[in-house]
Amino acid sequence: MRSTFRYILRQADLILLGLCVIASLFGLVLIASATNWWNTNSFVITQGAAIVLGIIAYFACSALDMEHISQKWKWIFLFNVAFILLLLTPLGSGKYGNRAWLSADWMPTSIQPAEVVKVSFTLLLAKQFGYYKDEWGMRGLVPVFSTAIHTVFMVGLIFVVSSDMGSALVYLIIFAGMAFAAGVKLRWFALGGGAAAGLVTLLVIFDKIPSYMLKRFQVLLDHSYEPDGVGFQQTRSLLAIGSGRLFGQGLFKGIQTQTPVAWALPERQTDFIFSVCGEELGMVGCLAVLLLLALIVYRCLSAATVAKSSMESYICVGLATMLIFQIVENVGMCLFVMPVIGLTLPFFSYGGSSIVTMFAAMGMVSGVRRRSLPDWLRH
């Protein structure tokens, strides 16, 4: 038993694990404060249990050889599609117009399929890019179109089934990060960006985009637009962060965080957990959050430089890109410079699916680092 435990520890990047645990425990404290007004410990207990499951998932994924797992790509792809399609069954549930969760009376907590699938999607996309990089050198149309079609299919599936624009956008960003790392020419990015802009323009002209989505972007250009409507959440967020100043109002003492009234900070344990930190711990607390997340991202990118194969390197790049985008979007949303699209802050926001998925993703990075080539062979 002791030798097995030691073997498991040797297979894991304990520095990365330590950063993830510190960040998630920090988030757990913020969640406890954000949900204190509910007079219940259920949020903390659920998140704590998810952290424990996440740590187990971290060690499990660290021990797995992604090269071997990726050989079952057909089954992984079928799992990705089937898991998303479960949202169309009676298990599917939603809020705010998104049918993005699986829940039932017999389930201890809800599950967000798009959160889980983005990890296995990253694995499959990395396998594609690795194959084309090694065999084709990323030259010609086939590598670009093959990976793009895979990505567009998954993005379209998620959006059509769940209307979850935020999660769908994460998949696109993962693709872009991997494509850039694989050496895809910049002209393809320009062409893709132009096509996307043209498509969005046509959708707006023909009134195919819901008005609430357009308003989320419109309010960024005019913060006075509907302050009691579409701009309400971010207006409250700015007030919370600004009132915290340098050191904050004190943990469990934030005016908006601790009040149950309707005008207080909304979704404070999920989308706006960063605002809770700003109000109660001030700029110092916010910088601590960003520093922890920056170190986790750095650890992912450094693992990409020592990976034993192109595929494993792209796994690390894709997961780092995912983290960067979610951090930038969530913090920008709280600061009223990015639209509200429902993306949580990794390791800090409340959500069982999110925290377990993040630990599993970092476990994959850990496994890549531990199976990396030695310096003398790599160079």
VEXMARLO-839118 format. One line per 8 residues: number of its first residue (from 1); their letters; for each residue y, x, z of C-alpha. Coordinates in Angstrom, 1 decimal. Example, Ala and Ser with C-alpha at 12.3 -4.5 7.8 and 13.67 -1.06 7.14 Angstrom:
BEGIN
1) as) -4.5 12.3 7.8 ~ -1.1 13.7 7.1
This chain:
BEGIN
1) mrstfryi) 0.0 0.0 0.0 ~ 2.4 2.8 0.9 ~ 1.7 4.7 -2.3 ~ 2.3 1.5 -4.3 ~ 5.6 0.9 -2.6 ~ 6.6 4.5 -3.3 ~ 5.6 4.2 -6.9 ~ 7.8 1.0 -7.3
9) lrqadlil) 10.7 2.8 -5.7 ~ 10.3 5.8 -8.1 ~ 10.4 3.4 -11.0 ~ 13.8 2.0 -10.0 ~ 17.4 3.3 -10.3 ~ 18.3 2.9 -6.6 ~ 21.9 3.8 -7.2 ~ 22.3 0.9 -9.6
17) lglcvias) 20.3 -1.4 -7.3 ~ 22.6 -0.4 -4.4 ~ 25.7 -1.3 -6.4 ~ 24.3 -4.6 -7.4 ~ 23.3 -5.5 -3.8 ~ 26.7 -4.5 -2.4 ~ 28.4 -6.6 -5.0 ~ 26.2 -9.6 -4.5
25) lfglvlia) 26.6 -9.4 -0.7 ~ 30.3 -9.1 -1.1 ~ 30.1 -12.2 -3.3 ~ 28.0 -14.0 -0.7 ~ 30.8 -13.5 1.9 ~ 33.3 -14.9 -0.5 ~ 31.0 -17.9 -1.3 ~ 30.7 -18.5 2.5
33) satnwwnt) 34.5 -18.6 2.8 ~ 34.9 -20.7 -0.4 ~ 32.4 -23.3 0.8 ~ 33.4 -23.2 4.5 ~ 35.3 -26.5 4.2 ~ 32.1 -28.3 3.2 ~ 30.7 -27.7 6.7 ~ 27.4 -26.7 5.3
41) nsfvitqg) 25.4 -23.4 4.9 ~ 23.4 -24.7 1.9 ~ 25.4 -22.7 -0.6 ~ 25.0 -19.4 1.3 ~ 21.3 -20.0 1.9 ~ 20.7 -20.8 -1.7 ~ 22.6 -17.8 -2.9 ~ 20.9 -15.6 -0.3
49) aaivlgii) 17.5 -16.7 -1.5 ~ 18.5 -16.1 -5.1 ~ 19.6 -12.5 -4.2 ~ 16.2 -11.8 -2.7 ~ 14.5 -13.2 -5.8 ~ 16.9 -11.1 -7.9 ~ 15.9 -7.9 -6.1 ~ 12.3 -8.7 -6.7
57) ayfacsal) 13.1 -9.3 -10.4 ~ 15.0 -6.0 -10.4 ~ 11.9 -4.0 -9.3 ~ 9.6 -6.0 -11.6 ~ 11.8 -5.4 -14.7 ~ 12.2 -1.7 -13.7 ~ 8.4 -1.3 -13.9 ~ 8.1 -2.9 -17.3
65) dmehisqk) 8.1 -0.9 -20.5 ~ 10.5 -2.7 -22.8 ~ 9.0 -1.0 -25.8 ~ 5.7 -2.6 -25.0 ~ 7.1 -6.0 -24.1 ~ 9.1 -6.2 -27.3 ~ 5.9 -6.0 -29.4 ~ 5.4 -9.7 -28.3
73) wkwiflfn) 8.7 -10.6 -30.1 ~ 7.3 -13.7 -31.7 ~ 6.3 -15.2 -28.4 ~ 9.6 -14.1 -26.8 ~ 11.6 -15.8 -29.6 ~ 9.5 -19.0 -29.2 ~ 10.2 -18.9 -25.5 ~ 13.9 -18.6 -26.1
81) vafillll) 14.1 -21.6 -28.4 ~ 11.8 -23.8 -26.3 ~ 13.6 -23.0 -23.1 ~ 16.9 -24.0 -24.7 ~ 15.4 -27.2 -26.2 ~ 14.2 -28.3 -22.7 ~ 17.8 -29.4 -22.2 ~ 17.1 -32.3 -24.5
89) tplgsgky) 14.4 -33.6 -22.2 ~ 14.9 -35.7 -19.1 ~ 15.2 -32.4 -17.2 ~ 18.5 -31.7 -18.9 ~ 21.7 -32.4 -17.0 ~ 25.3 -31.5 -17.2 ~ 28.9 -31.8 -16.2 ~ 32.3 -31.4 -17.8
97) gnrawlsa) 30.8 -32.3 -21.1 ~ 28.2 -29.5 -21.1 ~ 24.4 -30.4 -20.9 ~ 23.6 -26.9 -19.8 ~ 21.3 -27.2 -16.7 ~ 17.7 -28.1 -16.0 ~ 17.4 -30.1 -12.7 ~ 15.0 -32.5 -11.0
105) dwmptsiq) 14.3 -33.8 -7.6 ~ 11.3 -31.5 -7.3 ~ 13.3 -28.4 -8.3 ~ 14.8 -26.4 -5.4 ~ 17.8 -25.6 -7.5 ~ 19.1 -26.1 -11.1 ~ 18.4 -23.6 -13.8 ~ 20.8 -22.7 -16.7
113) paevvkvs) 18.5 -21.8 -19.7 ~ 21.3 -20.0 -21.6 ~ 21.7 -17.6 -18.6 ~ 18.0 -16.7 -18.6 ~ 17.6 -16.5 -22.4 ~ 20.5 -14.1 -22.9 ~ 18.4 -11.3 -21.4 ~ 15.4 -11.9 -23.6
121) ftlllakq) 17.8 -12.4 -26.5 ~ 19.3 -9.0 -25.8 ~ 15.8 -7.5 -25.8 ~ 14.9 -9.0 -29.2 ~ 18.2 -8.1 -30.8 ~ 17.9 -4.5 -29.5 ~ 14.4 -4.3 -31.1 ~ 16.0 -5.4 -34.4
129) fgyykdew) 18.8 -2.9 -34.3 ~ 16.4 -0.2 -33.1 ~ 14.1 -0.8 -36.0 ~ 16.8 -0.9 -38.6 ~ 18.6 2.2 -37.2 ~ 15.4 4.2 -37.2 ~ 14.0 3.0 -40.5 ~ 17.1 2.1 -42.6
137) gmrglvpv) 19.9 4.0 -40.9 ~ 21.8 0.7 -40.8 ~ 22.5 1.0 -44.5 ~ 22.7 -2.0 -46.8 ~ 23.0 -5.7 -46.3 ~ 19.6 -6.4 -44.7 ~ 20.2 -4.9 -41.3 ~ 23.5 -6.6 -40.8
145) fstaihtv) 22.5 -10.0 -42.2 ~ 19.1 -10.1 -40.4 ~ 20.6 -9.4 -36.9 ~ 23.6 -11.7 -37.7 ~ 21.3 -14.6 -38.7 ~ 19.3 -14.2 -35.5 ~ 22.5 -14.3 -33.5 ~ 24.1 -17.2 -35.3
153) fmvglifv) 20.9 -19.2 -35.0 ~ 20.9 -18.8 -31.2 ~ 24.6 -19.4 -30.9 ~ 24.3 -22.6 -32.9 ~ 21.2 -23.8 -31.0 ~ 23.0 -23.4 -27.7 ~ 26.2 -25.0 -28.8 ~ 24.5 -28.0 -30.5
161) vssdmgsa) 22.1 -28.6 -27.6 ~ 24.4 -28.0 -24.7 ~ 28.0 -27.9 -26.0 ~ 28.3 -24.8 -23.8 ~ 30.9 -22.7 -25.7 ~ 31.2 -20.1 -23.1 ~ 27.5 -19.1 -23.0 ~ 27.3 -19.2 -26.8
169) lvyliifa) 30.3 -16.9 -27.1 ~ 28.5 -14.4 -24.8 ~ 25.7 -14.1 -27.3 ~ 28.2 -13.3 -30.1 ~ 29.8 -10.6 -28.0 ~ 26.4 -9.0 -27.2 ~ 25.7 -8.8 -30.9 ~ 29.1 -7.3 -31.6
177) gmafaagv) 28.6 -4.6 -28.9 ~ 25.2 -3.6 -30.2 ~ 26.3 -3.6 -33.8 ~ 29.2 -1.3 -33.0 ~ 26.9 1.0 -31.1 ~ 24.4 1.0 -33.9 ~ 27.0 2.2 -36.3 ~ 27.7 -0.9 -38.4
185) klrwfalg) 30.7 -0.3 -40.6 ~ 34.0 -1.7 -39.4 ~ 34.4 -3.6 -42.7 ~ 31.6 -5.9 -41.6 ~ 33.4 -6.7 -38.3 ~ 36.6 -7.4 -40.3 ~ 34.6 -9.7 -42.7 ~ 32.9 -11.5 -39.9
193) ggaaaglv) 36.2 -11.9 -38.0 ~ 37.9 -13.3 -41.1 ~ 35.0 -15.7 -41.7 ~ 35.1 -16.9 -38.1 ~ 38.9 -17.4 -38.2 ~ 38.6 -19.3 -41.5 ~ 35.8 -21.5 -40.1 ~ 37.8 -22.3 -36.9
201) tllvifdk) 40.9 -23.2 -39.1 ~ 38.8 -25.6 -41.2 ~ 37.4 -27.2 -38.1 ~ 40.8 -27.7 -36.6 ~ 42.2 -29.1 -39.9 ~ 39.3 -31.6 -40.2 ~ 39.5 -32.5 -36.5 ~ 36.0 -31.3 -35.6
209) ipsymlkr) 36.9 -29.4 -32.5 ~ 37.3 -31.6 -29.3 ~ 40.8 -31.9 -28.2 ~ 40.1 -30.6 -24.7 ~ 38.9 -27.3 -26.2 ~ 42.2 -26.9 -28.2 ~ 44.2 -27.7 -25.1 ~ 42.6 -24.9 -23.2
217) fqvlldhs) 44.0 -22.4 -25.7 ~ 47.3 -24.3 -26.1 ~ 48.0 -24.0 -22.3 ~ 47.8 -20.2 -22.5 ~ 50.8 -20.2 -24.8 ~ 52.7 -22.6 -22.6 ~ 51.9 -22.6 -18.9 ~ 54.1 -25.6 -18.4
225) yepdgvgf) 51.8 -27.7 -20.6 ~ 50.0 -30.4 -18.6 ~ 50.2 -28.6 -15.2 ~ 48.5 -31.6 -13.6 ~ 45.9 -31.8 -16.4 ~ 44.4 -29.0 -18.5 ~ 46.5 -26.4 -16.8 ~ 45.8 -27.5 -13.3
233) qqtrslla) 42.9 -25.1 -12.5 ~ 44.7 -22.0 -13.7 ~ 48.0 -23.0 -12.1 ~ 46.2 -23.3 -8.7 ~ 44.4 -20.0 -9.3 ~ 47.7 -18.1 -10.0 ~ 49.2 -19.6 -6.8 ~ 46.2 -18.5 -4.8
241) igsgrlfg) 46.1 -14.9 -6.1 ~ 49.9 -14.6 -5.8 ~ 50.0 -15.8 -2.2 ~ 47.5 -13.2 -1.2 ~ 49.8 -10.3 -2.0 ~ 48.5 -6.9 -1.0 ~ 46.0 -7.5 1.9 ~ 45.5 -11.3 1.6
249) qglfkgiq) 45.8 -14.1 4.1 ~ 42.6 -13.2 5.8 ~ 38.9 -14.1 5.3 ~ 38.3 -17.8 6.0 ~ 42.1 -18.2 6.3 ~ 43.2 -18.9 2.7 ~ 45.4 -22.0 2.5 ~ 43.9 -23.3 -0.7
257) tqtpvawa) 40.4 -21.9 -0.1 ~ 40.0 -23.6 3.2 ~ 41.5 -27.0 2.4 ~ 39.5 -30.0 1.1 ~ 42.4 -31.8 -0.5 ~ 42.5 -32.7 -4.2 ~ 45.3 -30.3 -5.1 ~ 43.5 -27.2 -3.7
265) lperqtdf) 41.8 -24.5 -5.8 ~ 38.9 -26.1 -7.9 ~ 35.4 -24.7 -8.5 ~ 36.3 -22.0 -5.9 ~ 32.7 -20.8 -5.3 ~ 31.9 -20.4 -9.0 ~ 34.5 -20.0 -11.8 ~ 37.4 -19.1 -9.4
273) ifsvcgee) 35.7 -16.9 -6.9 ~ 38.0 -14.1 -7.9 ~ 41.0 -16.3 -6.9 ~ 39.4 -16.8 -3.5 ~ 39.2 -13.0 -3.2 ~ 42.9 -12.7 -4.2 ~ 44.1 -15.2 -1.7 ~ 42.1 -14.1 1.3
281) lgmvgcla) 41.7 -10.3 0.7 ~ 44.7 -9.7 -1.6 ~ 45.1 -7.1 -4.3 ~ 43.0 -4.6 -2.3 ~ 40.0 -7.0 -2.2 ~ 40.4 -7.7 -6.0 ~ 40.5 -4.0 -6.8 ~ 37.3 -3.5 -4.7
289) vllllali) 35.6 -6.2 -6.7 ~ 36.7 -4.7 -10.0 ~ 35.7 -1.2 -8.9 ~ 32.2 -2.3 -8.0 ~ 31.7 -4.1 -11.3 ~ 33.2 -1.0 -13.2 ~ 30.6 1.2 -11.5 ~ 27.8 -1.1 -12.5
297) vyrclsaa) 29.0 -1.1 -16.1 ~ 29.3 2.7 -16.1 ~ 25.7 3.0 -14.8 ~ 24.5 0.8 -17.7 ~ 26.4 2.8 -20.3 ~ 25.2 6.1 -18.9 ~ 21.6 4.9 -19.0 ~ 22.2 4.2 -22.8
305) tvakssme) 22.9 7.9 -23.3 ~ 19.6 9.1 -21.9 ~ 17.3 6.4 -23.3 ~ 14.1 7.6 -25.0 ~ 14.6 5.3 -28.0 ~ 17.3 3.6 -30.0 ~ 16.0 0.2 -28.9 ~ 16.2 1.0 -25.2
313) syicvgla) 19.7 2.4 -25.7 ~ 20.8 -0.8 -27.4 ~ 19.4 -2.8 -24.5 ~ 21.7 -1.0 -22.1 ~ 24.7 -1.3 -24.5 ~ 24.1 -5.1 -25.0 ~ 23.8 -5.8 -21.2 ~ 26.9 -3.6 -20.5
321) tmlifqiv) 28.8 -5.6 -23.2 ~ 27.7 -8.8 -21.6 ~ 29.0 -7.7 -18.2 ~ 32.3 -6.4 -19.6 ~ 33.0 -9.7 -21.5 ~ 32.2 -11.9 -18.6 ~ 34.3 -9.8 -16.2 ~ 37.3 -9.8 -18.6
329) envgmclf) 37.0 -13.5 -19.4 ~ 36.5 -14.6 -15.8 ~ 39.3 -12.5 -14.3 ~ 41.6 -13.3 -17.2 ~ 40.9 -17.0 -16.7 ~ 41.9 -16.7 -13.1 ~ 45.1 -14.8 -14.1 ~ 45.9 -17.5 -16.7
337) vmpviglt) 45.6 -15.1 -19.7 ~ 42.2 -16.3 -21.0 ~ 40.9 -19.8 -21.6 ~ 38.6 -21.7 -19.1 ~ 35.2 -21.6 -20.8 ~ 33.0 -21.7 -17.7 ~ 31.9 -18.1 -17.4 ~ 31.2 -16.9 -13.9
345) lpffsygg) 32.0 -13.5 -12.4 ~ 28.7 -11.4 -12.4 ~ 27.2 -10.9 -9.0 ~ 30.0 -12.6 -7.2 ~ 30.0 -16.3 -8.3 ~ 27.7 -18.8 -6.9 ~ 24.7 -19.6 -9.1 ~ 21.0 -19.0 -8.7
353) ssivtmfa) 20.2 -18.6 -12.4 ~ 23.1 -16.2 -12.8 ~ 22.3 -13.9 -9.9 ~ 18.6 -13.6 -10.6 ~ 19.3 -13.0 -14.3 ~ 21.8 -10.3 -13.5 ~ 19.4 -8.5 -11.3 ~ 16.7 -8.8 -13.9
361) amgmvsgv) 19.0 -7.4 -16.6 ~ 20.0 -4.5 -14.4 ~ 16.3 -3.9 -13.7 ~ 15.8 -3.5 -17.4 ~ 18.5 -0.9 -17.4 ~ 16.9 0.8 -14.4 ~ 13.6 1.0 -16.3 ~ 15.3 2.6 -19.3
369) rrrslpdw) 16.8 5.3 -17.1 ~ 13.6 6.0 -15.2 ~ 11.6 6.4 -18.4 ~ 14.3 8.5 -20.2 ~ 13.5 11.8 -21.9 ~ 14.2 15.0 -19.9 ~ 17.3 17.0 -20.8 ~ 15.4 19.8 -22.6
377) lrh) 13.6 17.4 -24.9 ~ 16.5 15.0 -25.4 ~ 18.8 17.8 -26.6
